[in-house]
Amino acid sequence: EAFSDFTQLSSKSDNCLIVGDDLFVTNTSILQKGIDQNAGNSVILKVNQAGALGDAMEFANLCNKHNYAIIASHRSGDTVDRHLAHIAIGSGSVMMKSGVVGGERISKLNELIRIEETNFINNNMSMPIARVKKYVS
């Protein structure tokens, strides 16, 4: 466990994402320990690590409650299924990690575009744009 290292790194910067990927492993109790120690400020959300979608969303809710940025992530060997785009939006993710553009990953990006176009037409913002802008220069 590298909580103290992440805590030290987090104290040195307030405008960078300090991402606890393997540190938190989409586990709510491990995340709570990190929150208690101010370790990191963002996570990678991987549904298969949580075990079930409900567990992943509980993890996301804890992240949002404590202002940890969420990056919804694909897994190697993913299919062309577009569900990751919906998980990213539903969890309040500020980013989506889908890997190198090509093959099965295009469907996820196209789904984000389709959702954004639909919400733009309906005048309904889908992504937390203000949260995203904090990390984009």
C-alpha positions as CSV (number, residue, x, y, z in Angstrom):
1,E,0.0,0.0,0.0
2,A,1.4,3.3,-1.0
3,F,-1.1,5.6,0.8
4,S,1.6,7.7,2.4
5,D,3.4,8.2,-1.0
6,F,0.1,9.3,-2.6
7,T,-0.6,11.6,0.4
8,Q,2.8,13.3,0.0
9,L,2.4,13.7,-3.7
10,S,-1.2,15.1,-3.3
11,S,0.0,17.7,-0.9
12,K,2.4,19.1,-3.5
13,S,-0.1,19.9,-6.2
14,D,-3.8,21.0,-6.3
15,N,-4.1,21.3,-10.1
16,C,-3.0,17.8,-11.2
17,L,-4.8,14.5,-11.1
18,I,-3.1,12.2,-8.7
19,V,-4.8,9.0,-9.9
20,G,-5.1,6.0,-7.5
21,D,-5.6,3.3,-10.1
22,D,-4.0,0.2,-8.5
23,L,-4.1,1.9,-5.1
24,F,-7.9,1.9,-4.9
25,V,-8.8,-0.9,-7.3
26,T,-12.4,0.3,-7.5
27,N,-12.9,-0.8,-3.9
28,T,-15.1,1.4,-1.6
29,S,-13.4,0.4,1.7
30,I,-9.9,1.0,0.2
31,L,-11.0,4.3,-1.2
32,Q,-12.4,5.4,2.2
33,K,-8.9,4.7,3.7
34,G,-7.4,6.8,1.0
35,I,-9.9,9.6,1.5
36,D,-9.1,9.5,5.3
37,Q,-5.4,10.0,4.5
38,N,-5.9,12.5,1.6
39,A,-4.2,10.1,-0.7
40,G,-4.7,11.1,-4.3
41,N,-7.6,13.1,-5.8
42,S,-8.9,10.9,-8.5
43,V,-9.6,7.2,-9.4
44,I,-9.9,4.8,-12.3
45,L,-13.3,3.2,-12.3
46,K,-13.3,-0.4,-13.6
47,V,-16.6,-2.2,-13.2
48,N,-15.1,-5.6,-13.3
49,Q,-12.8,-4.8,-10.4
50,A,-15.8,-3.8,-8.3
51,G,-17.5,-7.0,-9.1
52,A,-20.9,-5.6,-10.1
53,L,-22.2,-2.4,-11.6
54,G,-24.0,-1.5,-8.3
55,D,-20.7,-1.8,-6.4
56,A,-19.0,0.4,-9.0
57,M,-21.7,3.0,-8.7
58,E,-21.4,2.9,-4.9
59,F,-17.6,3.6,-5.4
60,A,-18.4,6.4,-7.8
61,N,-20.9,8.0,-5.3
62,L,-18.2,8.0,-2.6
63,C,-15.8,9.6,-5.0
64,N,-18.3,12.3,-5.9
65,K,-19.1,12.9,-2.3
66,H,-15.4,13.6,-1.6
67,N,-14.6,15.4,-4.8
68,Y,-12.4,12.7,-6.2
69,A,-12.4,12.9,-10.0
70,I,-13.5,9.7,-11.7
71,I,-12.0,8.3,-14.9
72,A,-14.1,5.5,-16.3
73,S,-11.9,2.9,-17.9
74,H,-12.1,0.1,-20.4
75,R,-10.4,-3.2,-19.9
76,S,-8.0,-4.9,-22.2
77,G,-10.0,-7.3,-24.4
78,D,-13.1,-5.2,-24.3
79,T,-15.8,-5.8,-26.8
80,V,-17.5,-3.3,-29.2
81,D,-20.2,-2.8,-26.5
82,R,-20.9,0.9,-25.9
83,H,-21.8,0.6,-22.2
84,L,-18.6,2.3,-21.0
85,A,-19.8,5.7,-22.3
86,H,-23.0,5.4,-20.3
87,I,-21.1,4.3,-17.2
88,A,-18.8,7.3,-17.6
89,I,-21.7,9.7,-17.7
90,G,-23.8,8.0,-15.1
91,S,-20.9,7.9,-12.6
92,G,-20.0,11.6,-13.2
93,S,-16.7,10.8,-14.7
94,V,-14.6,13.7,-15.8
95,M,-12.8,11.5,-18.4
96,M,-13.1,8.2,-20.1
97,K,-10.1,6.0,-20.8
98,S,-10.8,3.8,-23.9
99,G,-7.3,3.1,-25.2
100,V,-5.8,3.7,-28.6
101,V,-8.4,4.8,-31.1
102,G,-9.4,1.9,-33.3
103,G,-11.5,-1.2,-33.5
104,E,-13.7,-1.9,-30.6
105,R,-12.8,1.4,-28.9
106,I,-14.4,3.6,-31.6
107,S,-17.9,2.5,-30.6
108,K,-17.4,3.9,-27.1
109,L,-16.2,7.3,-28.5
110,N,-19.0,7.4,-31.0
111,E,-21.5,6.7,-28.3
112,L,-20.2,9.6,-26.3
113,I,-20.6,11.8,-29.3
114,R,-24.2,10.5,-29.9
115,I,-25.2,11.1,-26.3
116,E,-23.7,14.6,-26.4
117,E,-25.5,15.5,-29.7
118,T,-28.8,14.2,-28.3
119,N,-28.4,16.2,-25.1
120,F,-27.3,19.3,-27.0
121,I,-30.4,19.1,-29.1
122,N,-32.5,18.6,-25.9
123,N,-30.6,21.4,-24.1
124,N,-29.5,19.0,-21.4
125,M,-25.8,18.9,-20.4
126,S,-24.6,15.4,-19.9
127,M,-21.1,15.7,-18.7
128,P,-19.9,17.8,-15.7
129,I,-18.1,20.3,-18.0
130,A,-17.0,22.6,-15.2
131,R,-15.2,19.6,-13.5
132,V,-13.5,18.6,-16.8
133,K,-12.2,22.1,-17.5
134,K,-10.3,22.1,-14.2
135,Y,-8.0,19.5,-15.6
136,V,-7.7,20.7,-19.2
137,S,-5.4,23.6,-20.0
